[in-house]
């Protein structure tokens, strides 16, 4: 088991660095980093000065090695754009993103799982139809549009929620709904499908036959089995929410890590982009790992593997 | 009967109470503004560093003018130069400027302002190894020398008549002791200047709070009236507008024309439009950098391009506001920007005839590049298509297009330039026609005229040489200048403000109605 974990972790680290190398190369392909950094008002001399100052005139592999060797000893460098240590910049922005991600996934799970269970208990009932409608709508609505609709209704029409910013918990309500609603449909459909399958299985019939209460049948026997794939999916969704909340962060002016990543790519801020990619890869690795552990806890059969 | 009536009243009452509750919550959400003296404004872009020598964005200029002062000040309405931290100045020779400094000025941290601050600031920014981001703003200065506590000399590397313009713009004075201690990143987080506004909060890139400097000296900028300015970065324009509606923003700017048009119909907002120094132009590969046989090396082809584009239509339909058609390779208000030169009227038939004369009776096809304002660029490309110049449209990232233009050049590309708000032709024409890597003309005569104009101290000599250069650029159609840009300012009726044509928000000239 320990061997297995170590092997997987080693593989994951390799994946993280492969991703970081590819992204490093892509940044160079997407335009002259010195020109991007110097900005649109720069003269030739400005661009050349920056090229020398940051060492962009050296071979790309040398530059990557420089970055990698300091990153490995924990020095993520200084943001080219903000002139601040990348570590503190990311730490500050991650707080917002992590809070938003946790709220988002909680919202998604708290709405999707009960709805999925309810829909599975009475397939083709009105509840099932409503759940289907909600999930199709959630899948079809782009976040930027849904976000703006919420702002129009709750900030402008009723004036009860602030449209943007992070200063109070009320600022997080709309972003949580928008982000969570994006992850909800998949979780809900998977819960419903899993429950339907499990509910028609032999051991549920057995459980009912031996006189277990309906509550016990549903939540102890059925949901525990049906939720296993949902846990894996939620882990992936959580990783997505941390790295991919760019649109939501931009609409609600949250200044989180997703928006920072997006902007840093446009600004060719290599140290920041590289560090964020590492952090995001680590998140995926950690969440996938956690979901395996959780699954093993839910399903003793998995503990062997 | 009685019961029912009672029930009704109850329902109405409950409804009324609910409505009142909503209204109260709504009122609570409105944090503005006139009452508590806080003006809430928005930036669209994340500002990299508040230290004005280490950023290159418009937002940075806005904060710079509020936090710091220069030795000189240019009145944005009259373009007249006035003393700010200096009370007078004179040219000792072509490369030496002497300043008498204002006495009794203190920085926000209490440090008194004197010659040491000027000497430290100039020597720091002029040293290339300190890495000032926009070198052009400072690299004409060699050093500064203290004569006495309130007299200082700035030595230039070479004759540079635009020095006064730069000293009234991007070159601001920093406190020597504080700056020596904290450096650019410390200055970016806790800025200290002499300006009309002190900084009370900086969250890098996202939030800036300014407070009125009660001890602001008797500056030509005027005394600040607004007690506090709270600026948040809100990248999405729609969100900015929602904030404006909900009352938590009082002022936004750089609002797109279509949105501004809608907002102008609402009575609670003022929508002001003002031109900026930015102009849009096509640059044509006259020097043949993309190939000797490139059609744009032929004068008639370049003239055909100029005749093919209906610039009035572009301004009327797309840019709107205070934008104007420009024909010189500079912004009209800039010193030396000659206006009396060849202008090409819209005449597609003439364009076709010129193409035929140049040996392209059936037109030709070419790569066309742009990096911003896709709608403008596409409209321009379609005008070219209409006369037979078949364009292969490429929209690139700014840095990618710049790299391409530096290395190989492009046959034709749509470019813009804002002259970083410097009101002098040297900030635009001289940047592109002196054989730099972005010079698509490579005309020696133009270069030589510009060299004379950039360094002559006699304003008449400068004007004459800029005029010659600009006339030849127009005759040769090296560039096809298109239009000037404009920007929209949207603010609540509670604010009294008149924007200036240089796209710098000046909080000092804002007040509550």
Interface residues (C-beta under 8 A of the other chain):
Chain A: X30 X31 X32 X33 X35 X36 X38 X39 X40 X41 X42 X43 X44 X45 X46 X47 X49 X53 X81 X82 X83 X84 X89 X92 X144 X148 X151 X152 X155 X156 X158 X159 X160 X161 X162 X163 X164 X165 X250 X251 X252 X253 X255 X259 X263 X266 X268
Chain B: X22 X25 X26 X27 X29 X30 X46 X48 X49 X54 X56 X57 X128 X131 X133 X134 X135 X136 X139 X184 X185 X188 X203 X204 X205 X206 X232 X233 X234 X235 X236 X238 X239 X242 X243 X245 X246 X247 X248 X396 X397 X398 X399 X400 X401 X402 X403 X406 X418 X420 X431 X436 X437 X438
